[in-house]
């Protein structure tokens, strides 16, 4: 009976590593976007109400 290569310990370990890598990359992207938003907010005219955004 052939086994599914993704169900082997090695395959599952690789899947977990891939998921962890994707998760960390998304966290980095979110952090980068938050920094960009903060920079853009700081560059707004102070007379503009930030509550509009």
N, C-alpha and C positions, 0 to 999 in steps of 0.2 A: 504494500500500500504506500503510494508516494505521499510524502509529507509536504505541507505548505512551507516554503522557505521563510515566510514572514512569521511563522509560528514557532520557529526554532529559537532557542535562547539568544543566539547571535543576531537573528533577524529582529527579535523583539527589542534587544538592547540597542540596535541601530535605529529602530523606530523611535525609541525613547530619546536617544541622542538627537535625532532630527527634530523631534517636537520641542525639546529643550532649547535647541539652537534657534528655532523659529520664534519661540516665546521670548527669548532674550533679545532677538532682533526687533521684535515688536515693542518691547519695553524701551529699547533705545530710540526707536522711531517716535514713540509717544513723548519721551523726555525731550527729544529734539524739537518736536512740534510745540510743546509747552514753552520751551525757551524762545522759539520764534514768535509765538503769540505774545509773550511778555515783552519782547523787544518792540513788536509792532504797537502794543498798547502804550509803551513808554514814548513812542514817537508821535502819538496822536496829539493834536492841539489840546492843551489843557482846558480850553473853553468848551470843548465838546464833552457832553456828559457820557461817562463810560457806561452808564446804565442802559444806554441805547444798544450796547453791544452785548 
